[in-house]
Each structure stands twice: as C-alpha cells, then as structure tokens.
Amino acid sequence: MASMGRSIRLALALAALTVALTAGLASAHRAGYSGSIVLQPKLRSDSVIEYSGKVNSEAKLCRAGRAVQLYVGGILLTVVSTDAGGNFSLTGTAPAKGTGVTAVINRKVKKKRRHRHKCAPDSVTKKAQ
C-alpha cells in the first residue's frame, strides 16, 4: 500500500514538473519596435516631382517591405513598398505649390507560431515646392 502511495506521489510530481516546463516553453515572445518615416519631395521640373524617403527602425522587419501610403492634398495617390534598407521612391505629376504631401506607415504586426512583433506607425507631412 505504501508503494502505491509513493507511485501516486511520484506521478503527481512528474505531472507538476511537466506542466511547469510546458508553461515555460509555451510563453509567447512579443516585441515592439519604434519606427519613423522620412519624406523628401523634390521638384524635378515644372510638372514632375519625385517623392522619396526612408522608414527607419532598429528592426529590419519594420524597414523592409513596409507599405508606405502617399497622400497628396489629403487624397491617396498610391501605396509603395520599401526596399531591404527601408527606402522608397516614386515620380509623379507635381501638385500645386504648398499642397500637403503626407507619407504614412501603419502599424505592422508580424505573427508566427509563438512570436509577435509590432512595428509602430508614423506619418510625416511636407509642403510641395
């Protein structure tokens, strides 16, 4: 009878140890990264403007392949993706001088099985030349 009690105690101890180890392994990794966007509209001629800029972050996943929304006068012009270094560039018809040009990066969440990485949103507005 005593050996049966010992077996039960051993089984319970092993079960508790398994639960403790499994809980430690199952905890999710979560990371948040800051980010900022730089926009440099440059007039190339009377009718052509180049919009270029960069998404900055300490995390590569928050720079590379990031969707940048470009608004001119409050109207969405286009969405471009950043390259591996966080750079973006496009050329378009020059808006009227003084028109607000805004570049926006939305919050980005990258999820994997037990990982979640959050990239912060940001926006910047410049006036067309």
C-alpha positions as a LaTeX table, in Angstrom:
\begin{tabular}{lrrr}
\hline
Residue & $x$ (\AA) & $y$ (\AA) & $z$ (\AA) \\
\hline
Met1 & 0.00 & 0.00 & 0.00 \\
Ala2 & 2.84 & 2.38 & 0.85 \\
Ser3 & 4.44 & 1.74 & $-2.54$ \\
Met4 & 1.14 & 2.66 & $-4.21$ \\
Gly5 & 1.08 & 5.99 & $-2.35$ \\
Arg6 & 4.69 & 6.60 & $-3.36$ \\
Ser7 & 3.82 & 5.84 & $-7.02$ \\
Ile8 & 0.94 & 8.30 & $-6.92$ \\
Arg9 & 3.14 & 10.99 & $-5.35$ \\
Leu10 & 5.82 & 10.36 & $-7.98$ \\
Ala11 & 3.25 & 10.53 & $-10.80$ \\
Leu12 & 1.85 & 13.79 & $-9.40$ \\
Ala13 & 5.34 & 15.26 & $-9.06$ \\
Leu14 & 6.16 & 14.31 & $-12.66$ \\
Ala15 & 2.86 & 15.81 & $-13.86$ \\
Ala16 & 3.57 & 19.05 & $-11.98$ \\
Leu17 & 7.07 & 19.22 & $-13.45$ \\
Thr18 & 5.70 & 18.63 & $-16.98$ \\
Val19 & 3.14 & 21.41 & $-16.54$ \\
Ala20 & 5.80 & 23.80 & $-15.24$ \\
Leu21 & 8.18 & 23.06 & $-18.13$ \\
Thr22 & 5.42 & 23.22 & $-20.74$ \\
Ala23 & 4.18 & 26.58 & $-19.40$ \\
Gly24 & 7.69 & 27.99 & $-19.77$ \\
Leu25 & 8.00 & 26.75 & $-23.35$ \\
Ala26 & 4.55 & 27.91 & $-24.38$ \\
Ser27 & 5.03 & 31.53 & $-23.41$ \\
Ala28 & 4.95 & 33.77 & $-26.47$ \\
His29 & 7.72 & 36.09 & $-27.49$ \\
Arg30 & 6.42 & 39.62 & $-28.06$ \\
Ala31 & 8.48 & 42.56 & $-29.19$ \\
Gly32 & 7.60 & 46.12 & $-30.09$ \\
Tyr33 & 9.77 & 48.33 & $-32.26$ \\
Ser34 & 9.68 & 52.05 & $-32.80$ \\
Gly35 & 9.80 & 53.46 & $-36.28$ \\
Ser36 & 9.79 & 56.70 & $-38.16$ \\
Ile37 & 9.33 & 57.81 & $-41.72$ \\
Val38 & 11.21 & 60.49 & $-43.63$ \\
Leu39 & 9.75 & 62.12 & $-46.75$ \\
Gln40 & 11.63 & 64.27 & $-49.24$ \\
Pro41 & 9.52 & 65.60 & $-52.13$ \\
Lys42 & 11.81 & 67.11 & $-54.78$ \\
Leu43 & 10.58 & 69.07 & $-57.79$ \\
Arg44 & 12.35 & 67.71 & $-60.89$ \\
Ser45 & 10.67 & 70.04 & $-63.40$ \\
Asp46 & 7.61 & 72.30 & $-63.57$ \\
Ser47 & 5.37 & 69.26 & $-63.85$ \\
Val48 & 7.31 & 66.35 & $-62.29$ \\
Ile49 & 8.01 & 65.66 & $-58.64$ \\
Glu50 & 9.96 & 62.84 & $-57.04$ \\
Tyr51 & 8.75 & 61.51 & $-53.69$ \\
Ser52 & 11.48 & 59.67 & $-51.85$ \\
Gly53 & 12.10 & 58.71 & $-48.28$ \\
Lys54 & 13.00 & 56.11 & $-45.77$ \\
Val55 & 11.41 & 54.08 & $-42.99$ \\
Asn56 & 13.75 & 53.92 & $-40.00$ \\
Ser57 & 13.65 & 51.27 & $-37.27$ \\
Glu58 & 16.05 & 49.19 & $-35.24$ \\
Ala59 & 14.31 & 46.07 & $-36.60$ \\
Lys60 & 14.87 & 45.01 & $-40.21$ \\
Leu61 & 11.34 & 43.56 & $-40.40$ \\
Cys62 & 10.00 & 47.06 & $-39.66$ \\
Arg63 & 12.01 & 48.61 & $-42.54$ \\
Ala64 & 11.98 & 46.07 & $-45.37$ \\
Gly65 & 8.79 & 45.51 & $-47.37$ \\
Arg66 & 6.87 & 48.16 & $-45.45$ \\
Ala67 & 3.80 & 49.64 & $-47.18$ \\
Val68 & 4.02 & 53.43 & $-47.47$ \\
Gln69 & 0.81 & 55.29 & $-48.29$ \\
Leu70 & 1.36 & 58.58 & $-50.09$ \\
Tyr71 & $-1.36$ & 61.24 & $-49.86$ \\
Val72 & $-1.37$ & 64.45 & $-51.89$ \\
Gly73 & $-3.81$ & 67.10 & $-50.77$ \\
Gly74 & $-5.46$ & 64.53 & $-48.48$ \\
Ile75 & $-6.16$ & 62.11 & $-51.35$ \\
Leu76 & $-4.41$ & 58.73 & $-51.54$ \\
Leu77 & $-2.07$ & 58.86 & $-54.53$ \\
Thr78 & $-0.50$ & 55.41 & $-54.23$ \\
Val79 & 0.98 & 52.77 & $-51.96$ \\
Val80 & 4.63 & 51.78 & $-52.43$ \\
Ser81 & 6.81 & 49.22 & $-50.67$ \\
Thr82 & 10.18 & 49.86 & $-49.13$ \\
Asp83 & 13.29 & 48.02 & $-50.23$ \\
Ala84 & 15.50 & 46.00 & $-47.87$ \\
Gly85 & 17.02 & 49.20 & $-46.46$ \\
Gly86 & 13.67 & 50.89 & $-45.87$ \\
Asn87 & 13.96 & 53.23 & $-48.88$ \\
Phe88 & 11.14 & 54.17 & $-51.23$ \\
Ser89 & 10.85 & 56.41 & $-54.27$ \\
Leu90 & 8.36 & 57.28 & $-56.98$ \\
Thr91 & 7.78 & 60.01 & $-59.51$ \\
Gly92 & 4.52 & 61.73 & $-60.27$ \\
Thr93 & 2.80 & 64.86 & $-61.50$ \\
Ala94 & 3.76 & 67.86 & $-59.41$ \\
Pro95 & 0.92 & 69.20 & $-57.25$ \\
Ala96 & 0.31 & 72.93 & $-56.76$ \\
Lys97 & 2.93 & 74.68 & $-54.66$ \\
Gly98 & 2.11 & 74.46 & $-50.94$ \\
Thr99 & $-0.06$ & 71.32 & $-51.26$ \\
Gly100 & 0.36 & 68.96 & $-48.33$ \\
Val101 & 2.12 & 65.69 & $-49.13$ \\
Thr102 & 1.84 & 63.01 & $-46.44$ \\
Ala103 & 3.59 & 59.67 & $-46.14$ \\
Val104 & 2.05 & 57.14 & $-43.74$ \\
Ile105 & 3.19 & 53.79 & $-42.39$ \\
Asn106 & 0.56 & 51.87 & $-40.48$ \\
Arg107 & 1.20 & 49.62 & $-37.54$ \\
Lys108 & 2.56 & 46.31 & $-38.73$ \\
Val109 & 2.16 & 43.10 & $-36.78$ \\
Lys110 & 4.12 & 40.07 & $-37.85$ \\
Lys111 & 2.92 & 36.87 & $-36.25$ \\
Lys112 & 4.47 & 33.47 & $-36.21$ \\
Arg113 & 3.52 & 30.48 & $-34.13$ \\
Arg114 & 4.72 & 31.85 & $-30.79$ \\
His115 & 6.11 & 35.22 & $-31.86$ \\
Arg116 & 4.52 & 38.58 & $-32.37$ \\
His117 & 6.47 & 41.62 & $-33.50$ \\
Lys118 & 4.83 & 45.05 & $-33.65$ \\
Cys119 & 6.19 & 47.87 & $-35.78$ \\
Ala120 & 5.00 & 51.31 & $-34.73$ \\
Pro121 & 3.03 & 53.56 & $-37.10$ \\
Asp122 & 4.20 & 57.02 & $-38.13$ \\
Ser123 & 3.40 & 59.79 & $-40.59$ \\
Val124 & 5.05 & 62.92 & $-41.88$ \\
Thr125 & 3.67 & 65.84 & $-43.91$ \\
Lys126 & 5.64 & 68.19 & $-46.13$ \\
Lys127 & 4.55 & 71.03 & $-48.40$ \\
Ala128 & 5.08 & 70.65 & $-52.15$ \\
Gln129 & 7.63 & 73.12 & $-53.54$ \\
\hline
\end{tabular}
